[in-house]
């Protein structure tokens, strides 16, 4: 019996060895080496086109099946409130007073009309039913099925053929794509830590900067392939340059990888422990990234001083900052923190827009931890997005930091086809600030005062 087991074990070990050799050879030839030189064989683009054809067929089959069974396929988008053009507080009060018992807001209007209460009541109800803030922290609802159970529960159990197709997709994503992506992610992160640590021992100079940039680009490109990310970059002539600050809308932690795979940046963030801490400490040895301790991040003056010192050195990489401070669901851009706009420097705006048909990139940090989120990303079909480099912008004469931030935000929203919102993304985890309430009170008081005091 022992004589029989020995040849069998030898054969099994030989087959495993051959399998691993072939596996890593394919990774090296078709992914790692092209990533080093920034090349692509077009495999991901072909893969995306095939997926689109499959999605189109599946959607048509679903719609036909739902029509035959008279099932409600798509959720109604309306929430009972008729959409209308945005109007000012004064215009809406005029309309309410004309339709009510109060007189119009002219010189003879009273200081207060009971009908004014209805405006604030209606706005309160609208905010509850159709909250502009909280709905920006939930994933978009697709009007087509991408063969992912998580995309829309109305698209399940339409037919046996579609169920079989979904099962086949499940096997492909979890048994083929996920192991491949995990291998690439581990490879990219390991190479980043090892090479940046080695480069850290070199003396500061042109050679060290050159090697650091090449290593960062190579490793980030490997990590991009670990997500099967298909990225289209527009207007590369506007790419951020040294001595500036790059600001972008924020949908996902992988925004960093998406941008850094096309250019090198100095990262800004809080120091962490564990694996993330190891990566941060190795990266900062090769490149002047800006990491803050937990106690330092609350010191606005210290943060501003560190950022200002960095951008004043034209030999250092541009800083990458996400001024929203939290992830938004790929539909909107919310209020930019003014800190990075107070520094006298050139701002390079970047707009990022993901295609949710292949996989949801939005990170709902209140619902998913980082590990579970990354597993969801790696078990999606692909990550497809577009990146637009906008022309550099500078602070205009007489413009304060808040106005400058809003102007940059509006440009990003316009280019990315996103909704431009004034709300602070911090409302995701906190109550509305009293200043917001006071602003509405002051605005209403000013309207009453101006019209009551007019001749």
TORKOL-4160 file (C-alpha; in steps of 0.2 Angstrom, whole numbers, padded with zeros to 4 digits, m for minus):
455
<pt num="1" X="0000" Y="0000" Z="0000"/>
<pt num="2" X="0014" Y="0012" Z="0004"/>
<pt num="3" X="0022" Y="0008" Z="m0013"/>
<pt num="4" X="0006" Y="0013" Z="m0022"/>
<pt num="5" X="0004" Y="0029" Z="m0012"/>
<pt num="6" X="0022" Y="0036" Z="m0015"/>
<pt num="7" X="0020" Y="0037" Z="m0034"/>
<pt num="8" X="0003" Y="0044" Z="m0032"/>
<pt num="9" X="0009" Y="0058" Z="m0020"/>
<pt num="10" X="0024" Y="0062" Z="m0031"/>
<pt num="11" X="0012" Y="0063" Z="m0046"/>
<pt num="12" X="0000" Y="0075" Z="m0036"/>
<pt num="13" X="0015" Y="0086" Z="m0031"/>
<pt num="14" X="0021" Y="0087" Z="m0048"/>
<pt num="15" X="0004" Y="0092" Z="m0055"/>
<pt num="16" X="0002" Y="0105" Z="m0041"/>
<pt num="17" X="0019" Y="0112" Z="m0045"/>
<pt num="18" X="0016" Y="0113" Z="m0064"/>
<pt num="19" X="m0001" Y="0122" Z="m0060"/>
<pt num="20" X="0007" Y="0135" Z="m0049"/>
<pt num="21" X="0021" Y="0137" Z="m0062"/>
<pt num="22" X="0009" Y="0140" Z="m0076"/>
<pt num="23" X="m0002" Y="0151" Z="m0065"/>
<pt num="24" X="0012" Y="0163" Z="m0060"/>
<pt num="25" X="0019" Y="0163" Z="m0077"/>
<pt num="26" X="0003" Y="0169" Z="m0084"/>
<pt num="27" X="0001" Y="0182" Z="m0071"/>
<pt num="28" X="0019" Y="0188" Z="m0074"/>
<pt num="29" X="0018" Y="0188" Z="m0093"/>
<pt num="30" X="0000" Y="0195" Z="m0096"/>
<pt num="31" X="m0002" Y="0206" Z="m0080"/>
<pt num="32" X="0013" Y="0211" Z="m0070"/>
<pt num="33" X="0025" Y="0214" Z="m0084"/>
<pt num="34" X="0013" Y="0225" Z="m0094"/>
<pt num="35" X="0009" Y="0234" Z="m0078"/>
<pt num="36" X="0027" Y="0238" Z="m0076"/>
<pt num="37" X="0028" Y="0246" Z="m0093"/>
<pt num="38" X="0010" Y="0254" Z="m0093"/>
<pt num="39" X="0005" Y="0242" Z="m0107"/>
<pt num="40" X="m0012" Y="0234" Z="m0110"/>
<pt num="41" X="m0016" Y="0219" Z="m0122"/>
<pt num="42" X="m0034" Y="0225" Z="m0123"/>
<pt num="43" X="m0041" Y="0209" Z="m0114"/>
<pt num="44" X="m0050" Y="0220" Z="m0101"/>
<pt num="45" X="m0058" Y="0230" Z="m0114"/>
<pt num="46" X="m0064" Y="0215" Z="m0124"/>
<pt num="47" X="m0070" Y="0207" Z="m0107"/>
<pt num="48" X="m0081" Y="0223" Z="m0104"/>
<pt num="49" X="m0088" Y="0222" Z="m0122"/>
<pt num="50" X="m0093" Y="0204" Z="m0119"/>
<pt num="51" X="m0101" Y="0208" Z="m0102"/>
<pt num="52" X="m0111" Y="0222" Z="m0110"/>
<pt num="53" X="m0118" Y="0210" Z="m0123"/>
<pt num="54" X="m0123" Y="0197" Z="m0109"/>
<pt num="55" X="m0131" Y="0211" Z="m0099"/>
<pt num="56" X="m0141" Y="0217" Z="m0114"/>
<pt num="57" X="m0147" Y="0200" Z="m0117"/>
<pt num="58" X="m0151" Y="0196" Z="m0099"/>
<pt num="59" X="m0161" Y="0213" Z="m0097"/>
<pt num="60" X="m0171" Y="0210" Z="m0113"/>
<pt num="61" X="m0175" Y="0192" Z="m0107"/>
<pt num="62" X="m0180" Y="0199" Z="m0090"/>
<pt num="63" X="m0191" Y="0212" Z="m0097"/>
<pt num="64" X="m0200" Y="0200" Z="m0108"/>
<pt num="65" X="m0202" Y="0187" Z="m0094"/>
<pt num="66" X="m0209" Y="0201" Z="m0082"/>
<pt num="67" X="m0221" Y="0207" Z="m0095"/>
<pt num="68" X="m0228" Y="0189" Z="m0098"/>
<pt num="69" X="m0230" Y="0186" Z="m0079"/>
<pt num="70" X="m0236" Y="0204" Z="m0076"/>
<pt num="71" X="m0223" Y="0207" Z="m0063"/>
<pt num="72" X="m0217" Y="0225" Z="m0057"/>
<pt num="73" X="m0200" Y="0225" Z="m0063"/>
<pt num="74" X="m0193" Y="0243" Z="m0059"/>
<pt num="75" X="m0196" Y="0252" Z="m0043"/>
<pt num="76" X="m0206" Y="0269" Z="m0046"/>
<pt num="77" X="m0194" Y="0283" Z="m0045"/>
<pt num="78" X="m0207" Y="0296" Z="m0039"/>
<pt num="79" X="m0208" Y="0299" Z="m0021"/>
<pt num="80" X="m0225" Y="0308" Z="m0022"/>
<pt num="81" X="m0217" Y="0325" Z="m0023"/>
<pt num="82" X="m0217" Y="0334" Z="m0040"/>
<pt num="83" X="m0200" Y="0340" Z="m0045"/>
<pt num="84" X="m0198" Y="0358" Z="m0048"/>
<pt num="85" X="m0185" Y="0371" Z="m0052"/>
<pt num="86" X="m0176" Y="0377" Z="m0037"/>
<pt num="87" X="m0182" Y="0394" Z="m0031"/>
<pt num="88" X="m0177" Y="0406" Z="m0017"/>
<pt num="89" X="m0186" Y="0408" Z="0000"/>
<pt num="90" X="m0192" Y="0425" Z="m0005"/>
<pt num="91" X="m0200" Y="0418" Z="m0021"/>
<pt num="92" X="m0209" Y="0404" Z="m0013"/>
<pt num="93" X="m0216" Y="0415" Z="0001"/>
<pt num="94" X="m0223" Y="0427" Z="m0012"/>
<pt num="95" X="m0232" Y="0412" Z="m0021"/>
<pt num="96" X="m0239" Y="0406" Z="m0004"/>
<pt num="97" X="m0245" Y="0423" Z="0001"/>
<pt num="98" X="m0253" Y="0426" Z="m0016"/>
<pt num="99" X="m0263" Y="0409" Z="m0014"/>
<pt num="100" X="m0267" Y="0412" Z="0004"/>
<pt num="101" X="m0274" Y="0426" Z="0014"/>
<pt num="102" X="m0258" Y="0436" Z="0017"/>
<pt num="103" X="m0253" Y="0450" Z="0005"/>
<pt num="104" X="m0239" Y="0449" Z="m0006"/>
<pt num="105" X="m0221" Y="0453" Z="m0001"/>
<pt num="106" X="m0221" Y="0472" Z="m0006"/>
<pt num="107" X="m0219" Y="0488" Z="0003"/>
<pt num="108" X="m0237" Y="0486" Z="0011"/>
<pt num="109" X="m0234" Y="0468" Z="0017"/>
<pt num="110" X="m0236" Y="0464" Z="0035"/>
<pt num="111" X="m0220" Y="0459" Z="0045"/>
<pt num="112" X="m0227" Y="0441" Z="0047"/>
<pt num="113" X="m0241" Y="0431" Z="0038"/>
<pt num="114" X="m0248" Y="0415" Z="0046"/>
<pt num="115" X="m0246" Y="0407" Z="0028"/>
<pt num="116" X="m0227" Y="0408" Z="0030"/>
<pt num="117" X="m0228" Y="0394" Z="0042"/>
<pt num="118" X="m0234" Y="0382" Z="0028"/>
<pt num="119" X="m0218" Y="0385" Z="0018"/>
<pt num="120" X="m0207" Y="0379" Z="0033"/>
<pt num="121" X="m0219" Y="0364" Z="0036"/>
<pt num="122" X="m0219" Y="0359" Z="0018"/>
<pt num="123" X="m0200" Y="0360" Z="0017"/>
<pt num="124" X="m0199" Y="0349" Z="0033"/>
<pt num="125" X="m0210" Y="0336" Z="0026"/>
<pt num="126" X="m0200" Y="0336" Z="0009"/>
<pt num="127" X="m0184" Y="0334" Z="0019"/>
<pt num="128" X="m0191" Y="0318" Z="0028"/>
<pt num="129" X="m0199" Y="0310" Z="0013"/>
<pt num="130" X="m0185" Y="0315" Z="0000"/>
<pt num="131" X="m0169" Y="0318" Z="0011"/>
<pt num="132" X="m0156" Y="0325" Z="m0001"/>
<pt num="133" X="m0142" Y="0320" Z="0012"/>
<pt num="134" X="m0145" Y="0302" Z="0018"/>
<pt num="135" X="m0150" Y="0296" Z="0000"/>
<pt num="136" X="m0132" Y="0300" Z="m0006"/>
<pt num="137" X="m0125" Y="0287" Z="0006"/>
<pt num="138" X="m0135" Y="0272" Z="m0002"/>
<pt num="139" X="m0130" Y="0263" Z="m0017"/>
<pt num="140" X="m0138" Y="0268" Z="m0034"/>
<pt num="141" X="m0153" Y="0257" Z="m0040"/>
<pt num="142" X="m0149" Y="0250" Z="m0057"/>
<pt num="143" X="m0163" Y="0249" Z="m0070"/>
<pt num="144" X="m0154" Y="0234" Z="m0078"/>
<pt num="145" X="m0147" Y="0218" Z="m0071"/>
<pt num="146" X="m0129" Y="0214" Z="m0070"/>
<pt num="147" X="m0131" Y="0196" Z="m0064"/>
<pt num="148" X="m0126" Y="0202" Z="m0047"/>
<pt num="149" X="m0139" Y="0197" Z="m0033"/>
<pt num="150" X="m0134" Y="0213" Z="m0024"/>
<pt num="151" X="m0139" Y="0225" Z="m0039"/>
<pt num="152" X="m0159" Y="0223" Z="m0038"/>
<pt num="153" X="m0169" Y="0210" Z="m0030"/>
<pt num="154" X="m0183" Y="0213" Z="m0042"/>
<pt num="155" X="m0173" Y="0204" Z="m0056"/>
<pt num="156" X="m0172" Y="0187" Z="m0048"/>
<pt num="157" X="m0181" Y="0171" Z="m0052"/>
<pt num="158" X="m0187" Y="0177" Z="m0068"/>
<pt num="159" X="m0183" Y="0161" Z="m0078"/>
<pt num="160" X="m0173" Y="0145" Z="m0076"/>
<pt num="161" X="m0161" Y="0150" Z="m0090"/>
<pt num="162" X="m0157" Y="0167" Z="m0081"/>
<pt num="163" X="m0155" Y="0158" Z="m0065"/>
<pt num="164" X="m0143" Y="0146" Z="m0073"/>
<pt num="165" X="m0133" Y="0161" Z="m0081"/>
<pt num="166" X="m0132" Y="0169" Z="m0064"/>
<pt num="167" X="m0125" Y="0153" Z="m0056"/>
<pt num="168" X="m0112" Y="0152" Z="m0070"/>
<pt num="169" X="m0107" Y="0170" Z="m0066"/>
<pt num="170" X="m0106" Y="0166" Z="m0048"/>
<pt num="171" X="m0094" Y="0152" Z="m0051"/>
<pt num="172" X="m0083" Y="0163" Z="m0063"/>
<pt num="173" X="m0083" Y="0177" Z="m0051"/>
<pt num="174" X="m0079" Y="0167" Z="m0035"/>
<pt num="175" X="m0069" Y="0153" Z="m0042"/>
<pt num="176" X="m0059" Y="0161" Z="m0055"/>
<pt num="177" X="m0059" Y="0180" Z="m0054"/>
<pt num="178" X="m0058" Y="0182" Z="m0035"/>
<pt num="179" X="m0042" Y="0170" Z="m0033"/>
<pt num="180" X="m0034" Y="0179" Z="m0047"/>
<pt num="181" X="m0038" Y="0196" Z="m0040"/>
<pt num="182" X="m0032" Y="0192" Z="m0023"/>
<pt num="183" X="m0016" Y="0185" Z="m0029"/>
<pt num="184" X="m0013" Y="0202" Z="m0039"/>
<pt num="185" X="m0018" Y="0212" Z="m0024"/>
<pt num="186" X="m0006" Y="0203" Z="m0013"/>
<pt num="187" X="0008" Y="0204" Z="m0026"/>
<pt num="188" X="0005" Y="0223" Z="m0028"/>
<pt num="189" X="0005" Y="0227" Z="m0010"/>
<pt num="190" X="0020" Y="0216" Z="m0006"/>
<pt num="191" X="0030" Y="0224" Z="m0020"/>
<pt num="192" X="0026" Y="0241" Z="m0014"/>
<pt num="193" X="0031" Y="0238" Z="0004"/>
<pt num="194" X="0047" Y="0229" Z="m0001"/>
<pt num="195" X="0053" Y="0241" Z="m0015"/>
<pt num="196" X="0049" Y="0257" Z="m0006"/>
<pt num="197" X="0058" Y="0251" Z="0010"/>
<pt num="198" X="0073" Y="0247" Z="m0001"/>
<pt num="199" X="0072" Y="0264" Z="m0010"/>
<pt num="200" X="0071" Y="0272" Z="0007"/>
<pt num="201" X="0089" Y="0268" Z="0011"/>
<pt num="202" X="0095" Y="0278" Z="m0005"/>
<pt num="203" X="0101" Y="0296" Z="m0002"/>
<pt num="204" X="0089" Y="0310" Z="m0007"/>
<pt num="205" X="0091" Y="0315" Z="m0025"/>
<pt num="206" X="0085" Y="0314" Z="m0043"/>
<pt num="207" X="0088" Y="0295" Z="m0044"/>
<pt num="208" X="0078" Y="0291" Z="m0028"/>
<pt num="209" X="0063" Y="0301" Z="m0034"/>
<pt num="210" X="0064" Y="0293" Z="m0051"/>
<pt num="211" X="0064" Y="0275" Z="m0044"/>
<pt num="212" X="0051" Y="0280" Z="m0031"/>
<pt num="213" X="0039" Y="0286" Z="m0045"/>
<pt num="214" X="0042" Y="0271" Z="m0055"/>
<pt num="215" X="0039" Y="0259" Z="m0041"/>
<pt num="216" X="0023" Y="0268" Z="m0035"/>
<pt num="217" X="0016" Y="0268" Z="m0053"/>
<pt num="218" X="0020" Y="0249" Z="m0056"/>
<pt num="219" X="0012" Y="0243" Z="m0039"/>
<pt num="220" X="m0003" Y="0254" Z="m0041"/>
<pt num="221" X="m0006" Y="0247" Z="m0059"/>
<pt num="222" X="m0005" Y="0230" Z="m0053"/>
<pt num="223" X="m0018" Y="0234" Z="m0039"/>
<pt num="224" X="m0029" Y="0242" Z="m0053"/>
<pt num="225" X="m0028" Y="0225" Z="m0062"/>
<pt num="226" X="m0033" Y="0216" Z="m0046"/>
<pt num="227" X="m0050" Y="0225" Z="m0047"/>
<pt num="228" X="m0051" Y="0222" Z="m0066"/>
<pt num="229" X="m0052" Y="0241" Z="m0067"/>
<pt num="230" X="m0055" Y="0249" Z="m0084"/>
<pt num="231" X="m0051" Y="0267" Z="m0083"/>
<pt num="232" X="m0053" Y="0281" Z="m0097"/>
<pt num="233" X="m0043" Y="0296" Z="m0093"/>
<pt num="234" X="m0048" Y="0312" Z="m0102"/>
<pt num="235" X="m0038" Y="0329" Z="m0105"/>
<pt num="236" X="m0021" Y="0322" Z="m0099"/>
<pt num="237" X="m0013" Y="0339" Z="m0103"/>
<pt num="238" X="m0021" Y="0345" Z="m0087"/>
<pt num="239" X="m0013" Y="0332" Z="m0075"/>
<pt num="240" X="m0008" Y="0339" Z="m0059"/>
<pt num="241" X="0010" Y="0346" Z="m0058"/>
<pt num="242" X="0022" Y="0347" Z="m0044"/>
<pt num="243" X="0019" Y="0361" Z="m0031"/>
<pt num="244" X="0000" Y="0360" Z="m0033"/>
<pt num="245" X="m0015" Y="0352" Z="m0024"/>
<pt num="246" X="m0026" Y="0339" Z="m0033"/>
<pt num="247" X="m0044" Y="0338" Z="m0027"/>
<pt num="248" X="m0057" Y="0326" Z="m0033"/>
<pt num="249" X="m0074" Y="0320" Z="m0028"/>
<pt num="250" X="m0074" Y="0304" Z="m0017"/>
<pt num="251" X="m0084" Y="0288" Z="m0020"/>
<pt num="252" X="m0073" Y="0275" Z="m0014"/>
<pt num="253" X="m0056" Y="0271" Z="m0006"/>
<pt num="254" X="m0050" Y="0265" Z="m0023"/>
<pt num="255" X="m0051" Y="0283" Z="m0029"/>
<pt num="256" X="m0033" Y="0284" Z="m0023"/>
<pt num="257" X="m0028" Y="0269" Z="m0034"/>
<pt num="258" X="m0038" Y="0275" Z="m0049"/>
<pt num="259" X="m0028" Y="0292" Z="m0049"/>
<pt num="260" X="m0011" Y="0285" Z="m0043"/>
<pt num="261" X="m0010" Y="0272" Z="m0057"/>
<pt num="262" X="m0009" Y="0287" Z="m0070"/>
<pt num="263" X="0002" Y="0299" Z="m0060"/>
<pt num="264" X="0012" Y="0300" Z="m0044"/>
<pt num="265" X="0004" Y="0310" Z="m0029"/>
<pt num="266" X="0009" Y="0314" Z="m0011"/>
<pt num="267" X="m0005" Y="0306" Z="0000"/>
<pt num="268" X="m0012" Y="0315" Z="0015"/>
<pt num="269" X="m0020" Y="0305" Z="0029"/>
<pt num="270" X="m0020" Y="0299" Z="0047"/>
<pt num="271" X="m0008" Y="0286" Z="0053"/>
<pt num="272" X="m0014" Y="0268" Z="0055"/>
<pt num="273" X="m0008" Y="0253" Z="0064"/>
<pt num="274" X="m0008" Y="0235" Z="0057"/>
<pt num="275" X="m0005" Y="0231" Z="0039"/>
<pt num="276" X="m0010" Y="0249" Z="0034"/>
<pt num="277" X="0003" Y="0256" Z="0046"/>
<pt num="278" X="0016" Y="0245" Z="0038"/>
<pt num="279" X="0012" Y="0251" Z="0021"/>
<pt num="280" X="0012" Y="0269" Z="0026"/>
<pt num="281" X="0029" Y="0268" Z="0035"/>
<pt num="282" X="0037" Y="0260" Z="0020"/>
<pt num="283" X="0029" Y="0273" Z="0007"/>
<pt num="284" X="0035" Y="0288" Z="0017"/>
<pt num="285" X="0053" Y="0282" Z="0017"/>
<pt num="286" X="0053" Y="0283" Z="m0002"/>
<pt num="287" X="0041" Y="0298" Z="m0005"/>
<pt num="288" X="0037" Y="0313" Z="0006"/>
<pt num="289" X="0019" Y="0308" Z="0010"/>
<pt num="290" X="0010" Y="0318" Z="0024"/>
<pt num="291" X="0004" Y="0307" Z="0038"/>
<pt num="292" X="m0004" Y="0314" Z="0054"/>
<pt num="293" X="m0006" Y="0307" Z="0071"/>
<pt num="294" X="m0023" Y="0306" Z="0078"/>
<pt num="295" X="m0020" Y="0321" Z="0089"/>
<pt num="296" X="m0012" Y="0331" Z="0075"/>
<pt num="297" X="m0026" Y="0329" Z="0063"/>
<pt num="298" X="m0038" Y="0340" Z="0074"/>
<pt num="299" X="m0025" Y="0354" Z="0074"/>
<pt num="300" X="m0030" Y="0365" Z="0058"/>
<pt num="301" X="m0015" Y="0376" Z="0059"/>
<pt num="302" X="m0003" Y="0362" Z="0060"/>
<pt num="303" X="m0011" Y="0353" Z="0045"/>
<pt num="304" X="m0011" Y="0369" Z="0035"/>
<pt num="305" X="0007" Y="0372" Z="0039"/>
<pt num="306" X="0012" Y="0355" Z="0034"/>
<pt num="307" X="0003" Y="0356" Z="0017"/>
<pt num="308" X="0009" Y="0374" Z="0014"/>
<pt num="309" X="0027" Y="0369" Z="0017"/>
<pt num="310" X="0025" Y="0354" Z="0005"/>
<pt num="311" X="0017" Y="0364" Z="m0010"/>
<pt num="312" X="0030" Y="0378" Z="m0008"/>
<pt num="313" X="0043" Y="0365" Z="m0013"/>
<pt num="314" X="0041" Y="0363" Z="m0032"/>
<pt num="315" X="0052" Y="0347" Z="m0032"/>
<pt num="316" X="0039" Y="0338" Z="m0022"/>
<pt num="317" X="0024" Y="0328" Z="m0029"/>
<pt num="318" X="0007" Y="0336" Z="m0030"/>
<pt num="319" X="m0004" Y="0333" Z="m0015"/>
<pt num="320" X="m0020" Y="0322" Z="m0017"/>
<pt num="321" X="m0035" Y="0327" Z="m0006"/>
<pt num="322" X="m0053" Y="0322" Z="m0006"/>
<pt num="323" X="m0061" Y="0338" Z="0002"/>
<pt num="324" X="m0078" Y="0330" Z="0005"/>
<pt num="325" X="m0071" Y="0320" Z="0019"/>
<pt num="326" X="m0082" Y="0305" Z="0016"/>
<pt num="327" X="m0088" Y="0294" Z="0002"/>
<pt num="328" X="m0103" Y="0299" Z="m0008"/>
<pt num="329" X="m0113" Y="0287" Z="m0019"/>
<pt num="330" X="m0107" Y="0292" Z="m0036"/>
<pt num="331" X="m0122" Y="0303" Z="m0040"/>
<pt num="332" X="m0117" Y="0320" Z="m0031"/>
<pt num="333" X="m0103" Y="0331" Z="m0025"/>
<pt num="334" X="m0106" Y="0337" Z="m0007"/>
<pt num="335" X="m0098" Y="0352" Z="0002"/>
<pt num="336" X="m0079" Y="0354" Z="0001"/>
<pt num="337" X="m0070" Y="0357" Z="0017"/>
<pt num="338" X="m0061" Y="0374" Z="0015"/>
<pt num="339" X="m0044" Y="0369" Z="0023"/>
<pt num="340" X="m0035" Y="0364" Z="0007"/>
<pt num="341" X="m0042" Y="0380" Z="m0002"/>
<pt num="342" X="m0035" Y="0392" Z="0011"/>
<pt num="343" X="m0017" Y="0388" Z="0005"/>
<pt num="344" X="m0011" Y="0400" Z="m0008"/>
<pt num="345" X="m0008" Y="0387" Z="m0022"/>
<pt num="346" X="m0014" Y="0380" Z="m0038"/>
<pt num="347" X="m0029" Y="0368" Z="m0037"/>
<pt num="348" X="m0030" Y="0354" Z="m0050"/>
<pt num="349" X="m0048" Y="0348" Z="m0050"/>
<pt num="350" X="m0052" Y="0330" Z="m0055"/>
<pt num="351" X="m0069" Y="0322" Z="m0058"/>
<pt num="352" X="m0072" Y="0304" Z="m0056"/>
<pt num="353" X="m0087" Y="0295" Z="m0062"/>
<pt num="354" X="m0090" Y="0276" Z="m0060"/>
<pt num="355" X="m0101" Y="0265" Z="m0071"/>
<pt num="356" X="m0112" Y="0255" Z="m0059"/>
<pt num="357" X="m0117" Y="0242" Z="m0072"/>
<pt num="358" X="m0102" Y="0232" Z="m0069"/>
<pt num="359" X="m0100" Y="0234" Z="m0050"/>
<pt num="360" X="m0105" Y="0246" Z="m0036"/>
<pt num="361" X="m0089" Y="0256" Z="m0031"/>
<pt num="362" X="m0097" Y="0266" Z="m0018"/>
<pt num="363" X="m0091" Y="0262" Z="0000"/>
<pt num="364" X="m0105" Y="0263" Z="0013"/>
<pt num="365" X="m0093" Y="0263" Z="0028"/>
<pt num="366" X="m0108" Y="0263" Z="0040"/>
<pt num="367" X="m0113" Y="0246" Z="0033"/>
<pt num="368" X="m0097" Y="0237" Z="0027"/>
<pt num="369" X="m0080" Y="0236" Z="0034"/>
<pt num="370" X="m0065" Y="0239" Z="0023"/>
<pt num="371" X="m0061" Y="0220" Z="0021"/>
<pt num="372" X="m0079" Y="0215" Z="0017"/>
<pt num="373" X="m0080" Y="0230" Z="0005"/>
<pt num="374" X="m0064" Y="0225" Z="m0004"/>
<pt num="375" X="m0071" Y="0207" Z="m0006"/>
<pt num="376" X="m0087" Y="0214" Z="m0013"/>
<pt num="377" X="m0076" Y="0224" Z="m0026"/>
<pt num="378" X="m0065" Y="0209" Z="m0030"/>
<pt num="379" X="m0081" Y="0198" Z="m0033"/>
<pt num="380" X="m0089" Y="0211" Z="m0044"/>
<pt num="381" X="m0087" Y="0209" Z="m0063"/>
<pt num="382" X="m0076" Y="0224" Z="m0065"/>
<pt num="383" X="m0073" Y="0242" Z="m0060"/>
<pt num="384" X="m0076" Y="0254" Z="m0075"/>
<pt num="385" X="m0074" Y="0273" Z="m0073"/>
<pt num="386" X="m0070" Y="0289" Z="m0082"/>
<pt num="387" X="m0058" Y="0302" Z="m0075"/>
<pt num="388" X="m0057" Y="0320" Z="m0081"/>
<pt num="389" X="m0042" Y="0331" Z="m0078"/>
<pt num="390" X="m0049" Y="0349" Z="m0077"/>
<pt num="391" X="m0039" Y="0365" Z="m0081"/>
<pt num="392" X="m0030" Y="0371" Z="m0065"/>
<pt num="393" X="m0039" Y="0384" Z="m0055"/>
<pt num="394" X="m0032" Y="0398" Z="m0044"/>
<pt num="395" X="m0041" Y="0409" Z="m0031"/>
<pt num="396" X="m0048" Y="0425" Z="m0038"/>
<pt num="397" X="m0045" Y="0442" Z="m0031"/>
<pt num="398" X="m0058" Y="0445" Z="m0017"/>
<pt num="399" X="m0063" Y="0427" Z="m0016"/>
<pt num="400" X="m0063" Y="0418" Z="0001"/>
<pt num="401" X="m0058" Y="0400" Z="0003"/>
<pt num="402" X="m0077" Y="0394" Z="0004"/>
<pt num="403" X="m0081" Y="0403" Z="m0012"/>
<pt num="404" X="m0066" Y="0396" Z="m0021"/>
<pt num="405" X="m0070" Y="0378" Z="m0014"/>
<pt num="406" X="m0088" Y="0380" Z="m0021"/>
<pt num="407" X="m0082" Y="0386" Z="m0038"/>
<pt num="408" X="m0070" Y="0371" Z="m0039"/>
<pt num="409" X="m0084" Y="0359" Z="m0033"/>
<pt num="410" X="m0096" Y="0366" Z="m0046"/>
<pt num="411" X="m0083" Y="0363" Z="m0060"/>
<pt num="412" X="m0081" Y="0345" Z="m0054"/>
<pt num="413" X="m0099" Y="0342" Z="m0053"/>
<pt num="414" X="m0103" Y="0349" Z="m0070"/>
<pt num="415" X="m0089" Y="0339" Z="m0079"/>
<pt num="416" X="m0094" Y="0322" Z="m0070"/>
<pt num="417" X="m0112" Y="0324" Z="m0073"/>
<pt num="418" X="m0115" Y="0325" Z="m0054"/>
<pt num="419" X="m0127" Y="0334" Z="m0043"/>
<pt num="420" X="m0119" Y="0349" Z="m0035"/>
<pt num="421" X="m0125" Y="0349" Z="m0016"/>
<pt num="422" X="m0121" Y="0362" Z="m0003"/>
<pt num="423" X="m0124" Y="0350" Z="0011"/>
<pt num="424" X="m0109" Y="0344" Z="0022"/>
<pt num="425" X="m0106" Y="0325" Z="0020"/>
<pt num="426" X="m0102" Y="0325" Z="0039"/>
<pt num="427" X="m0121" Y="0325" Z="0041"/>
<pt num="428" X="m0119" Y="0306" Z="0037"/>
<pt num="429" X="m0114" Y="0303" Z="0055"/>
<pt num="430" X="m0119" Y="0319" Z="0065"/>
<pt num="431" X="m0134" Y="0331" Z="0067"/>
<pt num="432" X="m0137" Y="0346" Z="0057"/>
<pt num="433" X="m0127" Y="0360" Z="0064"/>
<pt num="434" X="m0135" Y="0375" Z="0072"/>
<pt num="435" X="m0127" Y="0387" Z="0060"/>
<pt num="436" X="m0138" Y="0379" Z="0046"/>
<pt num="437" X="m0154" Y="0383" Z="0056"/>
<pt num="438" X="m0148" Y="0400" Z="0060"/>
<pt num="439" X="m0144" Y="0404" Z="0042"/>
<pt num="440" X="m0162" Y="0401" Z="0037"/>
<pt num="441" X="m0169" Y="0411" Z="0052"/>
<pt num="442" X="m0157" Y="0426" Z="0047"/>
<pt num="443" X="m0163" Y="0424" Z="0029"/>
<pt num="444" X="m0181" Y="0425" Z="0034"/>
<pt num="445" X="m0179" Y="0439" Z="0046"/>
<pt num="446" X="m0169" Y="0449" Z="0032"/>
<pt num="447" X="m0183" Y="0447" Z="0020"/>
<pt num="448" X="m0196" Y="0453" Z="0032"/>
<pt num="449" X="m0185" Y="0467" Z="0038"/>
<pt num="450" X="m0181" Y="0473" Z="0020"/>
<pt num="451" X="m0199" Y="0473" Z="0014"/>
<pt num="452" X="m0206" Y="0481" Z="0030"/>
<pt num="453" X="m0194" Y="0495" Z="0030"/>
<pt num="454" X="m0195" Y="0499" Z="0011"/>
<pt num="455" X="m0205" Y="0515" Z="0007"/>
